[in-house]
């Protein structure tokens, strides 16, 4: 049982939300992203003001969000109770860190999989080469990875990164987001301005999606199911530890 002096992390979800079905009705696919962004950001801006003013008055730490109309807060029990009683609050939920049980890769190749040169067995297992033969290799597609981060300079991922322009020339804006704003476990640090992976799980899963290593001039090692696709990423775990906020 927490005492009133304990500072607890929690999420406030506001009552007023956006009906995205209504927002995106009868508009083109190209128009949807802007319409959704505008509706969500305007809803947050128009409804969070009174609560933000109260949190500021109370002197508590908080961070506002718009993609969900919510505010992440650290406060004591009495503040939590007062916020829970507000009409503009739909619910409160814990924002305590929790360890995510990340699966480890399977290294043993099944006996009944025939692997060609430069193609990993798991790619053959899911029949990716058949999709490639039909023209579906990921070309002109962008895959987003939300995990422990990505080693963007990994030879199997560097040139597939949407932020890659040339050797040692990268643009991380709109291609990378670090959702870890307070770092406890990580070597990446909080708010990393470039892709970083402090666990290697995200690098592995991104490789499974788009990995392709052509550093060998004779043949490319096809690691991902969509080797012609590009990737962007978000780090939402601190060395495998996540929160509802991230």
VEXLO-839719 format. One record per residue (C-alpha): x, y, z; residue in one letter. Coordinates in Angstrom, 1 decimal, decimal comma. Layout:
<sites>
<site><x>X</x><y>Y</y><z>Z</z><resn>A</resn></site>
...
</sites>
This chain:
<sites>
<site><x>0,0</x><y>0,0</y><z>0,0</z><resn>X</resn></site>
<site><x>1,4</x><y>3,4</y><z>-1,1</z><resn>X</resn></site>
<site><x>1,7</x><y>6,1</y><z>1,5</z><resn>X</resn></site>
<site><x>0,6</x><y>9,6</y><z>0,7</z><resn>X</resn></site>
<site><x>4,2</x><y>10,8</y><z>0,4</z><resn>X</resn></site>
<site><x>5,0</x><y>8,2</y><z>-2,3</z><resn>X</resn></site>
<site><x>5,4</x><y>9,6</y><z>-5,8</z><resn>X</resn></site>
<site><x>3,6</x><y>7,3</y><z>-8,2</z><resn>X</resn></site>
<site><x>3,7</x><y>7,2</y><z>-12,1</z><resn>X</resn></site>
<site><x>0,3</x><y>7,0</y><z>-13,7</z><resn>X</resn></site>
<site><x>-1,6</x><y>7,8</y><z>-16,9</z><resn>X</resn></site>
<site><x>-4,6</x><y>10,1</y><z>-17,2</z><resn>X</resn></site>
<site><x>-6,9</x><y>9,4</y><z>-20,1</z><resn>X</resn></site>
<site><x>-9,3</x><y>12,3</y><z>-20,7</z><resn>X</resn></site>
<site><x>-13,0</x><y>11,7</y><z>-21,4</z><resn>X</resn></site>
<site><x>-13,2</x><y>13,6</y><z>-24,6</z><resn>X</resn></site>
<site><x>-12,0</x><y>11,6</y><z>-27,6</z><resn>X</resn></site>
<site><x>-12,1</x><y>11,6</y><z>-31,4</z><resn>X</resn></site>
<site><x>-14,2</x><y>9,3</y><z>-33,5</z><resn>X</resn></site>
<site><x>-11,7</x><y>8,4</y><z>-36,2</z><resn>X</resn></site>
<site><x>-14,2</x><y>6,5</y><z>-38,2</z><resn>X</resn></site>
<site><x>-16,1</x><y>9,8</y><z>-38,6</z><resn>X</resn></site>
<site><x>-13,0</x><y>11,8</y><z>-39,3</z><resn>X</resn></site>
<site><x>-11,8</x><y>9,5</y><z>-42,1</z><resn>X</resn></site>
<site><x>-15,2</x><y>8,9</y><z>-43,7</z><resn>X</resn></site>
<site><x>-15,5</x><y>9,8</y><z>-47,3</z><resn>X</resn></site>
<site><x>-11,9</x><y>11,1</y><z>-47,7</z><resn>X</resn></site>
<site><x>-9,0</x><y>9,6</y><z>-49,8</z><resn>X</resn></site>
<site><x>-6,2</x><y>7,5</y><z>-48,3</z><resn>X</resn></site>
<site><x>-3,8</x><y>10,3</y><z>-49,1</z><resn>X</resn></site>
<site><x>-5,8</x><y>12,7</y><z>-47,1</z><resn>X</resn></site>
<site><x>-6,3</x><y>10,5</y><z>-44,1</z><resn>X</resn></site>
<site><x>-2,9</x><y>11,0</y><z>-42,3</z><resn>X</resn></site>
<site><x>-3,3</x><y>14,8</y><z>-42,1</z><resn>X</resn></site>
<site><x>-7,0</x><y>14,6</y><z>-41,2</z><resn>X</resn></site>
<site><x>-6,2</x><y>12,2</y><z>-38,3</z><resn>X</resn></site>
<site><x>-3,3</x><y>14,2</y><z>-37,1</z><resn>X</resn></site>
<site><x>-5,3</x><y>17,4</y><z>-37,2</z><resn>X</resn></site>
<site><x>-8,3</x><y>15,9</y><z>-35,4</z><resn>X</resn></site>
<site><x>-6,2</x><y>14,3</y><z>-32,6</z><resn>X</resn></site>
<site><x>-3,9</x><y>17,2</y><z>-32,0</z><resn>X</resn></site>
<site><x>-6,7</x><y>19,7</y><z>-31,9</z><resn>X</resn></site>
<site><x>-8,7</x><y>17,6</y><z>-29,6</z><resn>X</resn></site>
<site><x>-5,8</x><y>17,3</y><z>-27,1</z><resn>X</resn></site>
<site><x>-5,1</x><y>21,1</y><z>-27,4</z><resn>X</resn></site>
<site><x>-8,7</x><y>22,0</y><z>-26,8</z><resn>X</resn></site>
<site><x>-9,4</x><y>19,7</y><z>-23,9</z><resn>X</resn></site>
<site><x>-6,2</x><y>19,3</y><z>-21,9</z><resn>X</resn></site>
<site><x>-5,9</x><y>23,0</y><z>-20,8</z><resn>X</resn></site>
<site><x>-7,8</x><y>23,0</y><z>-17,5</z><resn>X</resn></site>
<site><x>-6,1</x><y>19,8</y><z>-16,4</z><resn>X</resn></site>
<site><x>-2,6</x><y>21,1</y><z>-17,4</z><resn>X</resn></site>
<site><x>-3,3</x><y>24,2</y><z>-15,4</z><resn>X</resn></site>
<site><x>-4,2</x><y>22,2</y><z>-12,3</z><resn>X</resn></site>
<site><x>-1,1</x><y>20,0</y><z>-12,6</z><resn>X</resn></site>
<site><x>1,1</x><y>23,0</y><z>-13,1</z><resn>X</resn></site>
<site><x>-0,5</x><y>24,6</y><z>-10,0</z><resn>X</resn></site>
<site><x>0,2</x><y>21,5</y><z>-8,0</z><resn>X</resn></site>
<site><x>3,8</x><y>21,5</y><z>-9,1</z><resn>X</resn></site>
<site><x>3,8</x><y>17,8</y><z>-10,3</z><resn>X</resn></site>
<site><x>5,8</x><y>16,4</y><z>-13,2</z><resn>X</resn></site>
<site><x>3,8</x><y>15,6</y><z>-16,3</z><resn>X</resn></site>
<site><x>4,0</x><y>15,1</y><z>-20,1</z><resn>X</resn></site>
<site><x>1,1</x><y>15,6</y><z>-22,5</z><resn>X</resn></site>
<site><x>0,2</x><y>13,5</y><z>-25,5</z><resn>X</resn></site>
<site><x>-2,1</x><y>13,9</y><z>-28,5</z><resn>X</resn></site>
<site><x>-2,1</x><y>10,6</y><z>-30,4</z><resn>X</resn></site>
<site><x>-4,1</x><y>9,4</y><z>-27,3</z><resn>X</resn></site>
<site><x>-5,8</x><y>12,2</y><z>-25,4</z><resn>X</resn></site>
<site><x>-3,7</x><y>11,5</y><z>-22,2</z><resn>X</resn></site>
<site><x>-1,2</x><y>12,9</y><z>-19,8</z><resn>X</resn></site>
<site><x>1,6</x><y>11,0</y><z>-18,0</z><resn>X</resn></site>
<site><x>2,0</x><y>12,2</y><z>-14,5</z><resn>X</resn></site>
<site><x>4,1</x><y>11,5</y><z>-11,4</z><resn>X</resn></site>
<site><x>2,3</x><y>12,5</y><z>-8,2</z><resn>X</resn></site>
<site><x>1,3</x><y>11,4</y><z>-4,7</z><resn>X</resn></site>
<site><x>-1,9</x><y>9,7</y><z>-3,7</z><resn>X</resn></site>
<site><x>-3,8</x><y>12,8</y><z>-2,7</z><resn>X</resn></site>
<site><x>-3,2</x><y>14,3</y><z>-6,1</z><resn>X</resn></site>
<site><x>-4,3</x><y>11,1</y><z>-7,8</z><resn>X</resn></site>
<site><x>-7,5</x><y>11,0</y><z>-5,9</z><resn>X</resn></site>
<site><x>-8,3</x><y>14,6</y><z>-6,7</z><resn>X</resn></site>
<site><x>-7,7</x><y>14,0</y><z>-10,4</z><resn>X</resn></site>
<site><x>-9,8</x><y>10,8</y><z>-10,4</z><resn>X</resn></site>
<site><x>-12,8</x><y>12,9</y><z>-9,2</z><resn>X</resn></site>
<site><x>-12,7</x><y>15,2</y><z>-12,2</z><resn>X</resn></site>
<site><x>-15,5</x><y>15,1</y><z>-14,8</z><resn>X</resn></site>
<site><x>-13,0</x><y>15,5</y><z>-17,7</z><resn>X</resn></site>
<site><x>-11,1</x><y>12,3</y><z>-16,7</z><resn>X</resn></site>
<site><x>-12,1</x><y>9,0</y><z>-18,1</z><resn>X</resn></site>
<site><x>-9,7</x><y>6,7</y><z>-16,3</z><resn>X</resn></site>
<site><x>-6,3</x><y>6,5</y><z>-14,5</z><resn>X</resn></site>
<site><x>-3,9</x><y>3,6</y><z>-15,0</z><resn>X</resn></site>
<site><x>-0,5</x><y>2,7</y><z>-13,6</z><resn>X</resn></site>
<site><x>2,6</x><y>3,7</y><z>-15,5</z><resn>X</resn></site>
<site><x>5,0</x><y>1,5</y><z>-13,5</z><resn>X</resn></site>
<site><x>7,8</x><y>-0,1</y><z>-15,5</z><resn>X</resn></site>
<site><x>7,5</x><y>-3,8</y><z>-16,3</z><resn>X</resn></site>
<site><x>9,9</x><y>-6,3</y><z>-17,8</z><resn>X</resn></site>
<site><x>8,8</x><y>-7,4</y><z>-21,3</z><resn>X</resn></site>
<site><x>9,4</x><y>-11,1</y><z>-21,9</z><resn>X</resn></site>
<site><x>11,3</x><y>-10,8</y><z>-25,2</z><resn>X</resn></site>
<site><x>11,5</x><y>-14,0</y><z>-27,2</z><resn>X</resn></site>
<site><x>14,9</x><y>-15,2</y><z>-28,3</z><resn>X</resn></site>
<site><x>15,7</x><y>-16,3</y><z>-31,8</z><resn>X</resn></site>
<site><x>15,5</x><y>-19,9</y><z>-32,8</z><resn>X</resn></site>
<site><x>18,9</x><y>-21,0</y><z>-34,1</z><resn>X</resn></site>
<site><x>18,3</x><y>-24,6</y><z>-35,1</z><resn>X</resn></site>
<site><x>17,4</x><y>-25,1</y><z>-38,8</z><resn>X</resn></site>
<site><x>14,5</x><y>-27,5</y><z>-39,4</z><resn>X</resn></site>
<site><x>15,7</x><y>-30,6</y><z>-41,3</z><resn>X</resn></site>
<site><x>13,1</x><y>-30,3</y><z>-44,0</z><resn>X</resn></site>
<site><x>14,0</x><y>-26,8</y><z>-45,2</z><resn>X</resn></site>
<site><x>16,2</x><y>-26,6</y><z>-48,3</z><resn>X</resn></site>
<site><x>18,1</x><y>-23,3</y><z>-48,2</z><resn>X</resn></site>
<site><x>19,6</x><y>-21,6</y><z>-51,2</z><resn>X</resn></site>
<site><x>22,8</x><y>-19,7</y><z>-51,3</z><resn>X</resn></site>
<site><x>22,6</x><y>-16,4</y><z>-49,4</z><resn>X</resn></site>
<site><x>19,1</x><y>-17,1</y><z>-48,0</z><resn>X</resn></site>
<site><x>18,4</x><y>-17,7</y><z>-44,3</z><resn>X</resn></site>
<site><x>16,4</x><y>-20,9</y><z>-43,5</z><resn>X</resn></site>
<site><x>13,6</x><y>-19,0</y><z>-41,7</z><resn>X</resn></site>
<site><x>13,0</x><y>-16,9</y><z>-44,8</z><resn>X</resn></site>
<site><x>12,6</x><y>-20,1</y><z>-46,8</z><resn>X</resn></site>
<site><x>10,4</x><y>-21,6</y><z>-44,0</z><resn>X</resn></site>
<site><x>7,7</x><y>-18,8</y><z>-44,5</z><resn>X</resn></site>
<site><x>7,9</x><y>-19,1</y><z>-48,3</z><resn>X</resn></site>
<site><x>9,3</x><y>-15,6</y><z>-48,8</z><resn>X</resn></site>
<site><x>11,2</x><y>-16,5</y><z>-52,0</z><resn>X</resn></site>
<site><x>7,9</x><y>-17,5</y><z>-53,6</z><resn>X</resn></site>
<site><x>6,5</x><y>-14,0</y><z>-52,8</z><resn>X</resn></site>
<site><x>9,7</x><y>-12,5</y><z>-54,3</z><resn>X</resn></site>
<site><x>9,2</x><y>-14,5</y><z>-57,5</z><resn>X</resn></site>
<site><x>5,8</x><y>-12,9</y><z>-57,8</z><resn>X</resn></site>
<site><x>7,3</x><y>-9,4</y><z>-57,5</z><resn>X</resn></site>
<site><x>6,6</x><y>-8,8</y><z>-53,8</z><resn>X</resn></site>
<site><x>10,0</x><y>-8,1</y><z>-52,2</z><resn>X</resn></site>
<site><x>9,0</x><y>-4,9</y><z>-50,3</z><resn>X</resn></site>
<site><x>10,0</x><y>-2,4</y><z>-52,9</z><resn>X</resn></site>
<site><x>8,5</x><y>1,1</y><z>-52,3</z><resn>X</resn></site>
<site><x>7,3</x><y>-0,1</y><z>-48,8</z><resn>X</resn></site>
<site><x>8,3</x><y>1,3</y><z>-45,4</z><resn>X</resn></site>
<site><x>8,2</x><y>-1,0</y><z>-42,4</z><resn>X</resn></site>
<site><x>7,9</x><y>0,5</y><z>-38,9</z><resn>X</resn></site>
<site><x>9,5</x><y>-1,3</y><z>-35,9</z><resn>X</resn></site>
<site><x>8,6</x><y>-0,5</y><z>-32,3</z><resn>X</resn></site>
<site><x>10,9</x><y>-2,5</y><z>-30,1</z><resn>X</resn></site>
<site><x>14,1</x><y>-2,0</y><z>-28,1</z><resn>X</resn></site>
<site><x>15,6</x><y>0,2</y><z>-30,8</z><resn>X</resn></site>
<site><x>17,7</x><y>-0,6</y><z>-33,9</z><resn>X</resn></site>
<site><x>21,5</x><y>-0,6</y><z>-34,6</z><resn>X</resn></site>
<site><x>21,1</x><y>1,6</y><z>-37,7</z><resn>X</resn></site>
<site><x>24,8</x><y>1,0</y><z>-38,7</z><resn>X</resn></site>
<site><x>24,4</x><y>-2,8</y><z>-38,8</z><resn>X</resn></site>
<site><x>25,6</x><y>-3,9</y><z>-42,3</z><resn>X</resn></site>
<site><x>22,3</x><y>-5,8</y><z>-43,0</z><resn>X</resn></site>
<site><x>20,2</x><y>-2,7</y><z>-42,1</z><resn>X</resn></site>
<site><x>22,1</x><y>0,5</y><z>-42,8</z><resn>X</resn></site>
<site><x>21,2</x><y>1,0</y><z>-46,4</z><resn>X</resn></site>
<site><x>17,5</x><y>-0,1</y><z>-45,8</z><resn>X</resn></site>
<site><x>17,1</x><y>2,7</y><z>-43,2</z><resn>X</resn></site>
<site><x>14,9</x><y>5,4</y><z>-44,6</z><resn>X</resn></site>
<site><x>17,2</x><y>7,9</y><z>-43,1</z><resn>X</resn></site>
<site><x>20,2</x><y>6,6</y><z>-45,0</z><resn>X</resn></site>
<site><x>21,4</x><y>9,0</y><z>-47,8</z><resn>X</resn></site>
<site><x>25,1</x><y>8,1</y><z>-48,3</z><resn>X</resn></site>
<site><x>28,0</x><y>6,7</y><z>-46,4</z><resn>X</resn></site>
<site><x>28,0</x><y>8,5</y><z>-43,0</z><resn>X</resn></site>
<site><x>25,1</x><y>10,7</y><z>-44,1</z><resn>X</resn></site>
<site><x>21,8</x><y>10,1</y><z>-42,3</z><resn>X</resn></site>
<site><x>18,6</x><y>12,0</y><z>-41,6</z><resn>X</resn></site>
<site><x>16,9</x><y>10,8</y><z>-38,4</z><resn>X</resn></site>
<site><x>14,0</x><y>13,3</y><z>-38,2</z><resn>X</resn></site>
<site><x>10,7</x><y>11,5</y><z>-39,0</z><resn>X</resn></site>
<site><x>12,6</x><y>8,2</y><z>-39,3</z><resn>X</resn></site>
<site><x>13,4</x><y>7,5</y><z>-35,7</z><resn>X</resn></site>
<site><x>11,7</x><y>8,3</y><z>-32,4</z><resn>X</resn></site>
<site><x>13,0</x><y>7,5</y><z>-28,9</z><resn>X</resn></site>
<site><x>10,1</x><y>7,1</y><z>-26,5</z><resn>X</resn></site>
<site><x>12,4</x><y>6,6</y><z>-23,5</z><resn>X</resn></site>
<site><x>12,6</x><y>10,0</y><z>-21,8</z><resn>X</resn></site>
<site><x>13,9</x><y>8,7</y><z>-18,5</z><resn>X</resn></site>
<site><x>16,6</x><y>6,1</y><z>-18,7</z><resn>X</resn></site>
<site><x>17,5</x><y>3,7</y><z>-15,9</z><resn>X</resn></site>
<site><x>18,7</x><y>0,4</y><z>-17,5</z><resn>X</resn></site>
<site><x>20,0</x><y>1,5</y><z>-20,9</z><resn>X</resn></site>
<site><x>23,3</x><y>2,3</y><z>-22,5</z><resn>X</resn></site>
<site><x>21,5</x><y>4,4</y><z>-25,1</z><resn>X</resn></site>
<site><x>20,5</x><y>7,1</y><z>-22,7</z><resn>X</resn></site>
<site><x>17,2</x><y>8,9</y><z>-22,8</z><resn>X</resn></site>
<site><x>15,9</x><y>10,7</y><z>-25,9</z><resn>X</resn></site>
<site><x>18,6</x><y>9,3</y><z>-28,2</z><resn>X</resn></site>
<site><x>18,7</x><y>11,5</y><z>-31,4</z><resn>X</resn></site>
<site><x>19,7</x><y>8,5</y><z>-33,5</z><resn>X</resn></site>
<site><x>18,6</x><y>4,8</y><z>-33,7</z><resn>X</resn></site>
<site><x>20,1</x><y>2,9</y><z>-30,8</z><resn>X</resn></site>
<site><x>19,5</x><y>-0,6</y><z>-29,4</z><resn>X</resn></site>
<site><x>20,4</x><y>-1,5</y><z>-25,9</z><resn>X</resn></site>
<site><x>19,1</x><y>-5,1</y><z>-26,0</z><resn>X</resn></site>
<site><x>19,5</x><y>-6,2</y><z>-29,7</z><resn>X</resn></site>
<site><x>16,0</x><y>-7,6</y><z>-29,9</z><resn>X</resn></site>
<site><x>14,8</x><y>-4,7</y><z>-32,1</z><resn>X</resn></site>
<site><x>17,8</x><y>-5,1</y><z>-34,4</z><resn>X</resn></site>
<site><x>17,0</x><y>-8,7</y><z>-34,7</z><resn>X</resn></site>
<site><x>13,3</x><y>-8,2</y><z>-35,5</z><resn>X</resn></site>
<site><x>14,1</x><y>-5,4</y><z>-38,0</z><resn>X</resn></site>
<site><x>16,5</x><y>-7,7</y><z>-39,7</z><resn>X</resn></site>
<site><x>13,8</x><y>-10,4</y><z>-39,9</z><resn>X</resn></site>
<site><x>11,7</x><y>-7,8</y><z>-41,7</z><resn>X</resn></site>
<site><x>14,1</x><y>-6,1</y><z>-44,1</z><resn>X</resn></site>
<site><x>17,6</x><y>-7,4</y><z>-43,6</z><resn>X</resn></site>
<site><x>19,9</x><y>-7,7</y><z>-46,6</z><resn>X</resn></site>
<site><x>23,7</x><y>-7,7</y><z>-46,4</z><resn>X</resn></site>
<site><x>25,4</x><y>-7,1</y><z>-49,7</z><resn>X</resn></site>
<site><x>28,8</x><y>-6,3</y><z>-48,3</z><resn>X</resn></site>
<site><x>30,1</x><y>-9,5</y><z>-50,0</z><resn>X</resn></site>
<site><x>30,4</x><y>-8,5</y><z>-53,7</z><resn>X</resn></site>
<site><x>29,6</x><y>-11,9</y><z>-55,0</z><resn>X</resn></site>
<site><x>26,3</x><y>-12,5</y><z>-53,3</z><resn>X</resn></site>
<site><x>23,8</x><y>-10,8</y><z>-51,0</z><resn>X</resn></site>
<site><x>22,8</x><y>-12,5</y><z>-47,8</z><resn>X</resn></site>
<site><x>19,0</x><y>-12,2</y><z>-47,7</z><resn>X</resn></site>
<site><x>17,9</x><y>-12,1</y><z>-44,0</z><resn>X</resn></site>
<site><x>14,5</x><y>-10,4</y><z>-44,1</z><resn>X</resn></site>
<site><x>11,2</x><y>-11,3</y><z>-45,7</z><resn>X</resn></site>
<site><x>11,0</x><y>-8,0</y><z>-47,5</z><resn>X</resn></site>
<site><x>14,6</x><y>-7,1</y><z>-48,3</z><resn>X</resn></site>
<site><x>13,8</x><y>-4,3</y><z>-50,7</z><resn>X</resn></site>
<site><x>11,7</x><y>-2,4</y><z>-48,1</z><resn>X</resn></site>
<site><x>12,9</x><y>0,5</y><z>-46,0</z><resn>X</resn></site>
<site><x>12,5</x><y>0,8</y><z>-42,2</z><resn>X</resn></site>
<site><x>11,8</x><y>3,4</y><z>-39,6</z><resn>X</resn></site>
<site><x>11,8</x><y>2,7</y><z>-35,9</z><resn>X</resn></site>
<site><x>10,7</x><y>3,7</y><z>-32,4</z><resn>X</resn></site>
<site><x>12,4</x><y>2,6</y><z>-29,2</z><resn>X</resn></site>
<site><x>9,7</x><y>1,9</y><z>-26,7</z><resn>X</resn></site>
<site><x>11,6</x><y>-0,2</y><z>-24,1</z><resn>X</resn></site>
<site><x>14,5</x><y>0,7</y><z>-21,9</z><resn>X</resn></site>
<site><x>16,7</x><y>-2,5</y><z>-22,2</z><resn>X</resn></site>
<site><x>13,6</x><y>-4,6</y><z>-22,3</z><resn>X</resn></site>
<site><x>11,7</x><y>-2,6</y><z>-19,7</z><resn>X</resn></site>
<site><x>8,6</x><y>-0,8</y><z>-20,8</z><resn>X</resn></site>
<site><x>5,7</x><y>1,3</y><z>-19,4</z><resn>X</resn></site>
<site><x>2,2</x><y>2,1</y><z>-20,5</z><resn>X</resn></site>
<site><x>3,5</x><y>5,5</y><z>-21,5</z><resn>X</resn></site>
<site><x>6,1</x><y>4,2</y><z>-23,9</z><resn>X</resn></site>
</sites>
